[in-house]
């Protein structure tokens, strides 16, 4: 599956010219240190790929892309130096000259052997390649997949704003004088990368000045004049105003390739409050500017990411940052968009007015802010990551729900595991239940296991088989990426890289960690509960009969499916079902961490039980399961009960959720869908229930307030519901833009 690349301003001929210049530059510096090669390539790429400002934009910055370039996480599922064959071929199909075609063919021949992701794949051994397909899902009916990206970075934008481009350039230039050769090259690379950022500021300044030559309304002209002055100033100096600070953050965010924005209140609040308190701008103007920033973030179209975190412990000047929290929630409420993914960290110290404003936004249907309890998450992060309590206060959710320590760690999810598929191959002696293809070692099937313990031991053994290679793949990806790339823009704004004189993956980062996305957990638990009860305890279903029922997708075995559906299910505060969910959860979390310690030198390797739309995508490639779920249908969303299985009400469901230990993983998500009537008419009771949930150990909640009738009408008349927002998993979306199976999955969720 390919997404549409963001368009640059370049003509086809200019695109070919820039790709050739980029390639020639890479070749010229191929034997140079990685930092120098990368910096010189970045100078070619930026600002050449940056897009045209539009009339509705308050800030400069639209990121385009070419089929050849450098990006830590490219759309085509590559990292570092990438070659996007799909979009490259689109240019080849255009009306280009014979000379241009020869150039393109030469470029293709070179990059097919030199892209960073290809180098990573070549480093895999035979056993790893057999266990894990080297393409992004859905590739085949596999239980585990490799992903290619350097993601989850939370940069220190406060450091950028405090010093500004020119002072940072002087700083890294001075450090080149008394250091080893590798550090000198690293510092020189940073200096050149900062020059490229300054070039982008001036590029957009010239664009704004050109826009001012056209007739326009006076208010727009005044804003553009201010913006032009700001772009000139931040091209060298540090920002002096809220507008300048926002603009510098936007351009760095785009040019760096980072997809999230960290604890924004800690670095923008002082500019906002200073401008307002000194009468330089009004509150209305501040809100207008922040909404303009939200607009600029949305243009990049990264709904799985674009996290903006506000609130929580560990912040200075709490009065100022809390004022920014209120502004951020208001901007989100008024824009009603799928990004940024506003995330509110809260604790018992959070002012009531902020919590009220947060619930006002949720009640309106914004799906934001997402709620994260510091009282639960800080000690959980401290234990899971093995860091001090003070360090744990800097935990920062990103993407679809993973955690990192802000500008101190990364935890790229470079792999995923489908636990329900692992159970499938366990039941069927290592083979896909429909195709018969061998996906795992042949260690027996359900007909060979005389007891439930034997079955569960086999399941754990199959998990261990995949976890070993997933952990090795994570570290291999880092090692080869480090040989090829310095990730200069990341390295500049991570706490220790400049001090150590080392790039991010070359010993610069304080905590180099990895994460593993885990899916199908709850369906696996419910399946094991049913098998244990019906096959091994009551013996009301024969093992062979169960296997035949699964292979036939229950056709002719409707009575078997009925019994499986009637077995206890997670989400009802049922001791037996919840205990199995705990066992599955604790097993995958602890064994993932053990695999990281046993097979890698990573600081941590932790499971994340998040969700994007992978429960639907992976479910399409997973057979029928012993919980009664039909083949090729969606799986449960993250840690939530499978749809319709939570029959005992909201309190029971929340009681089940809090039984899953939050201190042994690096993030999870809980989606809760309320009807408009319940949330509006009984809001105090809803808040009281949620308070009990968080006090009982609930770590977070993603809340949608929506009517089932609205969803059903939106399917029939999508043109009337273009702004209907829903929480899919770890991201929000406009309901009418989702695939049909994703819409069905959301409608099927329990509505409280």
C-alpha positions in Angstrom: 0.0 0.0 0.0 1.4 3.4 -1.0 0.3 6.8 0.3 0.5 9.9 -1.8 3.7 11.8 -1.4 3.3 15.4 -0.3 3.9 17.6 -3.4 6.9 19.8 -3.6 6.8 23.0 -5.8 9.2 21.4 -8.3 8.4 20.6 -12.0 9.2 17.2 -13.3 12.5 18.4 -14.8 13.4 20.1 -11.5 12.6 16.9 -9.5 14.9 14.9 -11.8 17.6 17.6 -11.4 17.4 17.6 -7.6 17.4 13.8 -7.4 20.5 13.7 -9.6 22.2 16.4 -7.5 21.3 14.6 -4.3 22.7 11.3 -5.7 25.9 13.0 -7.1 26.4 14.5 -3.6 26.0 11.2 -1.9 28.5 9.6 -4.3 31.0 12.5 -3.8 30.9 12.0 0.0 30.4 8.2 0.0 33.7 7.7 1.7 33.3 10.6 4.1 32.0 10.2 7.7 28.3 9.6 7.8 27.6 13.0 9.4 29.3 14.9 6.6 27.6 12.9 3.8 24.2 13.3 5.4 24.7 17.1 6.0 25.8 17.7 2.4 22.8 15.7 1.1 20.4 17.7 3.4 21.8 20.9 1.9 20.6 19.7 -1.5 17.3 18.5 -0.2 16.3 21.6 1.7 14.7 23.9 1.0 14.3 22.4 -2.5 11.5 20.0 -1.4 9.5 22.5 0.7 6.1 23.4 -0.6 4.2 26.6 -1.5 2.4 28.6 1.2 -1.3 28.9 0.7 -3.7 31.8 1.4 -5.1 30.1 4.4 -1.7 29.5 6.0 -0.7 31.6 9.0 2.8 30.0 9.1 5.4 29.0 6.6 6.1 25.3 6.1 4.7 22.6 3.8 6.9 19.6 3.4 7.1 18.0 0.0 9.1 14.8 -0.9 10.9 13.2 -3.8 11.2 9.5 -4.6 14.9 9.8 -3.7 16.0 11.5 -0.5 16.8 11.3 3.2 14.1 10.8 5.9 14.2 8.9 9.2 10.7 7.6 8.5 9.6 7.7 4.9 6.1 6.9 3.7 7.4 4.0 1.6 8.4 2.2 4.7 12.0 3.0 4.5 14.4 4.9 6.7 17.5 7.1 6.1 18.5 7.2 2.4 15.4 5.9 0.7 14.3 5.0 -2.8 10.5 5.0 -3.4 10.2 2.8 -6.4 6.4 3.4 -6.8 6.6 7.2 -7.1 9.8 7.0 -9.0 8.0 4.9 -11.6 5.3 7.6 -11.8 7.9 10.1 -12.9 9.3 7.6 -15.4 5.8 7.3 -17.0 5.6 11.1 -17.5 6.6 12.8 -20.8 10.3 13.1 -20.1 13.2 13.4 -22.6 15.4 10.6 -23.6 18.3 12.2 -21.7 16.2 12.4 -18.6 15.1 8.8 -18.9 18.8 7.7 -19.0 19.4 9.8 -15.9 16.5 8.2 -14.2 17.6 4.7 -15.1 21.1 5.4 -13.7 19.5 6.8 -10.5 17.4 3.7 -10.1 20.3 1.4 -10.6 22.3 3.2 -8.0 19.7 3.5 -5.3 18.3 0.0 -5.6 21.7 -1.1 -4.1 22.4 1.8 -1.8 19.2 2.7 0.1 19.6 2.3 3.9 16.7 -0.1 4.3 18.1 -2.4 1.7 21.4 -2.5 3.6 19.6 -3.5 6.7 17.8 -6.3 5.0 21.0 -7.6 3.6 22.4 -7.9 7.1 19.7 -10.4 8.2 20.7 -14.0 8.5 18.8 -16.8 7.0 17.0 -17.7 10.2 15.8 -14.2 10.8 14.6 -13.7 7.3 12.6 -17.0 7.5 11.0 -16.0 10.8 10.1 -12.4 9.9 9.0 -11.2 6.4 11.0 -8.1 5.3 8.0 -6.1 4.1 5.4 -4.2 5.9 2.0 -5.8 6.7 -0.1 -7.0 5.1 2.5 -9.0 3.2 1.4 -12.6 3.9 -0.2 -14.7 6.7 2.7 -14.1 9.1 2.7 -13.9 12.8 5.5 -11.3 13.0 6.7 -8.5 10.8 9.6 -6.1 10.5 9.0 -2.4 10.3 11.6 0.2 9.0 11.7 3.6 10.7 13.5 5.6 13.3 10.5 6.9 15.1 9.3 8.0 18.5 11.7 10.9 18.8 10.7 13.7 21.2 13.1 16.5 20.5 14.2 19.3 22.9 12.6 22.2 21.2 13.2 24.3 24.3 16.9 24.0 23.6 16.4 25.2 20.0 14.3 28.2 21.1 16.7 29.2 23.9 19.7 29.3 21.7 18.5 29.9 18.1 20.1 28.8 14.9 23.2 31.0 14.8 24.2 30.5 18.4 23.9 26.8 18.0 26.1 27.0 14.9 28.7 28.9 16.8 28.5 26.3 19.6 29.1 23.3 17.4 31.7 25.1 15.3 33.7 25.8 18.5 33.5 22.2 19.6 35.3 21.0 16.4 38.6 22.4 17.7 39.4 20.1 20.6 37.9 16.7 20.0 38.6 13.4 18.2 38.2 13.0 14.4 34.7 11.3 14.7 33.4 14.1 16.9 34.8 16.8 14.7 33.0 15.3 11.7 29.8 15.1 13.8 30.0 18.7 14.9 30.7 19.9 11.3 27.7 17.9 10.1 25.5 19.7 12.7 26.8 23.0 11.6 26.0 22.3 7.9 22.5 21.0 8.9 21.8 24.2 10.7 22.8 26.2 7.6 20.2 24.2 5.7 17.6 25.1 8.3 18.6 28.8 8.0 18.3 28.5 4.2 14.7 27.3 4.6 13.8 30.3 6.8 15.1 32.7 4.2 13.5 30.7 1.4 10.1 31.1 3.0 10.8 34.8 3.8 11.3 35.4 0.1 8.2 33.5 -0.7 6.2 35.7 1.8 7.6 38.9 0.3 6.5 37.7 -3.1 3.0 37.0 -1.8 2.9 40.6 -0.4 3.2 41.9 -4.0 -0.3 40.7 -4.7 -3.4 42.7 -3.6 -4.9 41.4 -0.3 -6.9 42.5 2.7 -5.1 44.8 5.2 -5.2 42.3 8.0 -3.6 39.5 5.9 -0.9 41.9 4.7 0.0 42.9 8.3 0.3 39.3 9.3 2.5 38.4 6.3 4.8 41.4 7.0 5.2 40.2 10.6 5.8 36.7 9.3 8.5 37.9 6.9 10.3 39.8 9.6 10.0 36.7 11.9 11.5 34.4 9.3 14.4 36.8 8.8 15.0 37.0 12.5 14.9 33.3 13.3 17.2 32.5 10.4 19.9 33.6 12.7 18.6 34.8 16.1 16.6 33.1 18.8 12.8 33.9 18.7 11.5 36.8 20.7 7.8 36.3 20.3 5.1 33.6 20.4 4.8 33.8 16.6 8.5 33.4 16.0 8.8 30.5 18.4 5.9 28.7 16.7 7.4 29.3 13.3 10.8 28.0 14.2 9.3 24.8 15.8 7.2 24.1 12.7 10.2 24.4 10.3 12.5 22.3 12.5 9.8 19.7 13.0 9.2 19.4 9.2 12.9 19.4 8.2 14.0 17.0 11.0 11.6 14.2 10.0 10.4 13.9 13.6 6.7 13.2 13.7 5.7 14.3 17.3 6.1 17.5 19.2 6.8 16.5 22.9 5.7 18.5 25.9 4.7 21.6 24.1 3.7 23.6 27.1 7.2 23.4 28.5 8.7 25.2 25.6 6.0 27.5 24.1 4.1 28.7 27.3 6.7 31.4 28.2 6.4 33.0 24.8 2.7 33.0 24.9 2.3 34.4 28.4 5.0 37.0 27.9 3.4 38.4 24.8 -0.1 38.5 26.3 1.0 39.8 29.7 3.1 42.6 28.1 0.2 43.6 25.8 2.0 42.6 22.6 -0.8 40.4 21.6 -4.4 39.7 22.8 -5.7 36.3 24.0 -7.7 36.2 20.8 -4.6 36.7 18.7 -2.7 34.0 20.7 -5.6 31.6 20.1 -5.5 32.5 16.4 -1.8 31.8 16.2 -2.1 28.4 17.9 -4.9 27.4 15.7 -2.7 28.4 12.8 0.0 26.1 14.2 -2.6 23.3 14.5 -3.4 23.9 10.8 0.3 23.7 9.8 0.7 20.5 11.7 -2.4 19.0 10.0 -1.1 19.6 6.5 1.6 17.1 7.0 -1.1 14.4 7.3 0.4 12.2 10.0 -2.7 11.1 11.9 -0.9 8.1 13.6 1.6 10.7 15.1 1.6 14.5 15.5 1.3 14.1 19.3 1.3 17.3 21.4 1.6 16.6 25.1 0.5 19.1 27.7 0.2 19.0 31.5 1.7 16.7 34.1 4.4 16.7 36.7 8.0 17.8 36.2 7.2 21.2 34.6 8.5 24.5 35.8 6.4 27.7 36.2 3.2 25.7 36.5 0.9 28.8 36.3 2.3 29.8 32.9 2.3 26.2 31.4 -1.2 25.6 32.7 -2.4 28.7 30.9 -1.0 27.3 27.7 -2.8 24.0 28.4 -6.1 25.9 28.4 -5.2 27.6 25.2 -4.2 24.3 23.5 -7.5 22.6 24.5 -9.5 25.6 23.3 -7.7 25.6 19.9 -8.4 21.8 19.6 -12.0 22.3 20.5 -12.5 25.0 17.9 -10.6 23.3 15.0 -12.2 19.9 15.5 -9.5 18.0 13.5 -7.8 14.7 13.7 -4.4 16.3 14.5 -2.6 17.3 16.5 -3.3 14.4 18.9 -3.6 16.5 22.0 -2.6 14.5 25.1 -3.2 15.7 28.6 -1.1 14.4 31.4 -2.9 14.9 34.7 -2.6 14.1 38.3 -4.3 14.9 41.6 -2.5 18.3 41.4 -4.1 19.3 38.1 -6.4 22.3 38.4 -10.1 21.5 38.1 -10.6 24.1 35.5 -8.2 22.3 33.1 -10.0 19.0 33.7 -13.4 20.6 33.1 -12.1 22.2 29.9 -10.8 18.8 28.8 -14.1 17.2 29.3 -15.9 20.1 27.5 -13.7 19.3 24.5 -14.4 15.6 24.7 -18.1 16.2 25.1 -18.1 18.3 21.9 -16.8 15.3 20.0 -13.2 16.4 19.5 -11.9 13.0 20.7 -9.1 15.1 22.4 -7.4 15.5 24.7 -6.4 11.9 25.5 -6.1 11.4 29.2 -2.9 10.0 30.9 -2.7 9.6 34.6 0.7 10.7 36.0 -0.1 9.1 39.3 -0.1 5.7 37.5 2.2 6.2 34.6 5.2 7.8 36.3 5.9 4.9 38.7 5.0 2.5 35.9 7.6 4.1 33.5 10.1 4.1 36.3 9.8 0.4 36.7 9.5 -0.6 33.1 12.4 1.5 31.8 14.6 1.1 34.9 15.1 4.8 35.4 14.8 7.2 38.4 11.5 8.7 39.5 12.7 12.1 38.4 13.6 10.8 34.9 10.3 9.0 34.7 8.5 12.3 35.1 9.6 13.1 31.5 7.8 10.2 30.0 6.1 11.3 26.8 3.5 9.4 24.8 4.0 9.4 21.0 2.4 7.9 17.9 -0.4 5.5 18.7 0.4 5.3 22.4 4.0 4.3 23.0 6.2 6.0 25.7 9.7 7.4 25.6 11.6 9.6 27.9 11.5 13.1 26.3 14.8 13.9 24.4 16.6 11.2 26.4 15.4 7.9 24.8 13.9 6.4 21.7 11.8 3.3 21.4 11.3 2.7 17.7 8.6 0.0 17.1 10.6 -1.9 14.5 8.4 -5.0 14.6 5.0 -6.3 15.4 3.6 -9.6 16.6 0.1 -10.9 16.1 -0.5 -13.1 19.1 -3.7 -14.6 17.7 -1.7 -15.8 14.7 0.9 -17.2 17.1 -2.0 -19.2 18.8 -3.2 -20.3 15.3 0.1 -21.8 14.4 0.4 -23.3 17.8 -3.0 -25.1 17.4 -2.0 -26.2 13.9 1.5 -27.5 14.3 3.3 -24.4 13.0 1.1 -24.0 9.9 -1.4 -21.4 8.6 -4.8 -22.9 9.4 -6.2 -22.2 5.9 -3.3 -22.3 3.4 -1.2 -24.9 5.2 1.9 -22.8 4.7 4.5 -23.4 7.5 5.0 -20.2 9.4 6.7 -21.5 12.5 8.5 -24.6 13.8 6.5 -27.8 13.9 6.3 -28.4 17.7 2.9 -30.2 17.7 -0.7 -29.1 17.4 -3.7 -29.1 19.7 -4.4 -32.8 19.0 -0.9 -33.6 20.4 -1.4 -31.7 23.7 -3.0 -33.7 26.5 -3.4 -30.9 29.0 -3.9 -27.1 28.8 -0.5 -26.6 30.3 1.1 -28.4 27.4 -0.8 -26.2 25.0 0.1 -23.0 26.8 3.8 -24.1 27.0 3.8 -24.7 23.2 2.2 -21.2 22.7 4.9 -19.7 24.8 7.6 -21.6 22.9 6.3 -20.3 19.6 6.2 -16.7 21.0 9.8 -17.1 22.1 10.8 -18.2 18.6 9.4 -15.0 17.1 10.6 -12.7 20.0 14.2 -13.8 19.5 14.3 -12.7 15.9 12.2 -9.6 16.5 14.7 -8.4 19.2 17.7 -9.2 16.9 16.0 -7.4 14.0 15.5 -4.2 16.2 19.1 -4.0 17.1 20.3 -4.8 13.6 18.2 -2.0 12.2 19.8 0.4 14.6 23.3 -0.8 13.9 23.1 -0.6 10.1 21.2 2.7 10.2 24.0 4.1 12.3 26.7 3.0 9.8 24.8 4.9 7.1 23.2 7.9 8.9 23.9 10.4 11.7 20.3 11.6 12.0 21.7 15.1 12.5 18.5 16.9 13.3 17.5 14.4 15.9 21.0 14.3 17.4 21.1 18.1 17.8 18.1 18.2 20.1 18.8 15.1 22.1 20.3 15.8 25.6 23.6 14.0 25.4 24.7 14.0 21.7 26.5 17.3 21.6 28.2 16.8 24.9 29.4 13.3 23.9 30.3 14.3 20.4 28.4 11.3 19.0 25.4 10.9 16.8 22.1 9.6 18.1 22.7 5.9 17.4 26.5 6.1 17.7 26.5 6.4 21.5 25.0 9.8 21.7 21.6 8.9 23.1 21.2 8.2 26.8 18.7 5.4 26.6 18.6 3.4 23.3 15.5 1.3 23.5 13.2 -0.6 21.2 9.5 -1.6 21.3 7.4 -4.3 19.8 3.8 -3.7 18.8 1.6 -6.5 20.0 -1.9 -7.2 18.5 -4.6 -9.8 19.1 -3.9 -10.0 22.8 -7.5 -10.1 24.1 -8.8 -12.5 21.4 -5.9 -14.8 22.3 -6.8 -14.6 26.0 -10.5 -15.3 25.3 -9.5 -18.1 23.0 -7.4 -19.7 25.6 -10.1 -19.4 28.2 -12.5 -21.1 25.9 -10.1 -23.9 25.0 -9.1 -24.5 28.7 -12.8 -24.7 29.8 -14.4 -26.6 26.9 -11.6 -28.8 25.6 -9.6 -29.6 28.7 -11.9 -29.1 31.7 -15.4 -29.9 30.6 -14.3 -31.9 27.5 -17.5 -30.8 25.7 -15.5 -30.1 22.5 -13.0 -32.6 21.2 -9.6 -31.1 20.1 -9.9 -32.6 16.6 -13.4 -31.2 16.3 -12.2 -27.7 17.3 -9.5 -27.8 14.7 -11.9 -28.8 12.0 -14.3 -26.1 13.1 -11.6 -23.4 12.9 -10.4 -24.6 9.4 -14.0 -24.5 8.1 -14.6 -21.0 9.6 -17.4 -22.8 11.7 -19.4 -23.8 8.6 -21.2 -26.9 9.7 -19.9 -26.4 13.3 -22.4 -23.7 14.4 -23.0 -25.5 17.7 -19.3 -25.5 18.4 -19.1 -21.8 17.8 -22.1 -21.2 20.0 -20.3 -22.9 22.9 -17.1 -20.9 22.3 -19.0 -17.6 22.2 -20.7 -18.5 25.5 -17.4 -19.1 27.3 -16.3 -16.4 29.8 -15.0 -13.3 28.1 -12.6 -10.5 29.2 -14.3 -7.2 30.0 -16.9 -8.3 32.4 -14.9 -8.4 35.7 -15.0 -12.2 35.4 -12.2 -13.7 37.4 -11.5 -16.6 35.1 -11.5 -14.6 31.9 -9.6 -11.7 33.3 -7.0 -14.0 34.9 -6.3 -15.5 31.5 -5.9 -11.9 30.0 -3.5 -11.1 32.8 -1.5 -14.2 32.0 -1.3 -13.5 28.3 -0.4 -9.8 29.0 2.3 -10.6 31.6 3.8 -13.3 29.4 4.2 -11.2 26.3 5.5 -8.2 28.2 8.0 -10.1 30.4 9.2 -12.4 27.6 9.7 -9.4 25.2 11.9 -7.7 27.8 13.8 -10.9 28.4 14.5 -11.3 24.7 15.9 -7.8 24.6 18.3 -8.6 27.5 19.2 -12.0 26.1 19.8 -11.2 22.5 20.7 -7.5 22.3 22.5 -4.7 24.1 19.5 -2.3 24.1 18.7 -0.4 27.3 15.2 -1.7 27.0 13.0 -3.8 24.6 9.4 -3.5 25.7 5.9 -4.4 24.4 3.4 -1.8 23.4 -0.2 -2.8 23.2 -1.4 0.1 21.1 -3.6 0.2 18.1 -3.8 2.0 14.8 -6.0 0.1 12.4 -3.8 -3.0 12.7 -6.4 -5.0 14.6 -8.5 -4.8 11.4 -5.7 -5.2 8.9 -4.1 -8.2 10.7 -7.5 -9.7 11.4 -8.0 -10.0 7.7 -5.0 -12.4 7.5 -5.9 -14.4 10.6 -8.1 -17.5 10.7 -11.1 -18.2 12.8 -10.2 -18.3 16.5 -11.5 -20.3 19.5 -13.2 -17.3 21.1 -15.8 -17.7 18.3 -14.4 -14.9 16.1 -14.9 -15.6 12.4 -11.9 -15.8 10.0 -10.6 -12.7 8.3 -12.5 -10.3 10.6 -11.1 -7.6 12.9 -9.6 -8.4 16.3 -10.1 -6.6 19.6 -8.8 -3.1 19.8 -5.6 -3.0 22.0 -6.4 -3.9 25.6 -10.1 -3.5 25.1 -12.7 -6.3 25.2 -13.7 -7.8 21.8 -16.7 -5.9 20.5 -19.9 -6.9 22.2 -18.3 -9.2 24.7 -18.4 -6.7 27.6 -22.0 -7.3 28.6 -21.9 -6.3 32.3 -21.6 -2.6 31.9 -19.0 0.2 32.1 -17.9 -0.4 35.7 -17.2 -4.1 35.0 -15.3 -3.3 31.8 -13.1 -0.7 33.6 -12.5 -3.2 36.5 -11.2 -5.6 33.9 -8.9 -3.0 32.3 -7.1 -2.1 35.5 -6.1 -5.7 36.1 -3.5 -5.5 33.3 -0.2 -4.4 34.8 1.0 -1.0 33.3 4.5 -1.3 34.7 5.8 -4.0 32.4 5.4 -2.4 29.0 6.0 0.9 27.1 2.4 1.9 26.4 -1.1 0.8 25.9 -4.4 2.4 24.9 -8.0 2.1 26.1 -10.8 3.3 23.9 -14.1 4.1 25.5 -17.2 5.2 23.4 -20.0 7.1 25.2 -23.3 8.1 23.8 -23.9 11.9 23.6 -26.9 11.5 26.0 -25.0 9.7 28.7 -21.9 11.9 28.6 -24.0 15.1 28.5 -26.8 14.3 30.9 -24.8 12.2 33.4 -21.4 13.9 33.1 -20.8 14.0 36.8 -21.4 10.3 37.1 -19.2 9.5 34.1 -16.4 11.6 35.6 -16.9 9.8 39.0 -16.6 6.4 37.3 -13.5 7.5 35.4 -12.0 8.9 38.6 -12.4 5.5 40.3 -10.9 3.9 37.2 -7.8 6.1 37.4 -7.5 5.7 41.2 -7.7 2.0 40.8 -4.7 1.9 38.4 -6.1 3.0 35.0 -3.3 4.5 33.1 -5.0 6.3 30.3 -8.3 6.7 28.4 -9.2 7.7 24.8 -12.8 8.8 24.8 -15.2 9.3 22.0 -18.7 10.9 22.5 -20.9 9.9 19.6 -24.2 8.5 18.7 -24.5 5.1 17.0 -27.2 6.5 14.9 -24.8 9.2 13.6 -22.3 6.5 12.6 -24.9 4.5 10.8 -26.2 7.6 9.0 -22.7 8.5 8.0 -22.3 5.2 6.3 -25.4 5.9 4.2 -24.9 9.6 3.7 -21.2 10.3 4.0 -21.4 13.8 2.4 -23.5 15.0 5.4 -21.0 13.8 8.1 -17.6 14.9 6.8 -16.6 16.3 10.2 -17.6 13.3 12.3 -14.5 12.4 14.3 -14.0 9.0 15.9 -11.2 7.4 17.9 -9.9 4.4 15.8 -7.2 3.1 18.1 -4.1 5.2 18.8 -5.3 7.8 16.4 -8.4 9.8 15.4 -10.0 10.0 12.0 -12.9 11.4 10.1 -15.3 8.5 10.1 -16.3 8.8 6.4 -12.7 8.6 5.3 -12.1 5.1 6.9 -12.3 1.8 5.0 -15.6 0.0 5.1 -14.3 -2.8 7.4 -12.8 -0.1 9.8 -16.2 1.6 9.9 -17.9 -1.7 10.8 -15.4 -2.3 13.5 -16.0 1.1 15.2 -19.8 0.7 14.9 -19.5 -2.7 16.5 -17.8 -1.4 19.6 -19.8 -1.2 22.8 -21.5 2.1 23.3 -22.0 3.2 26.9 
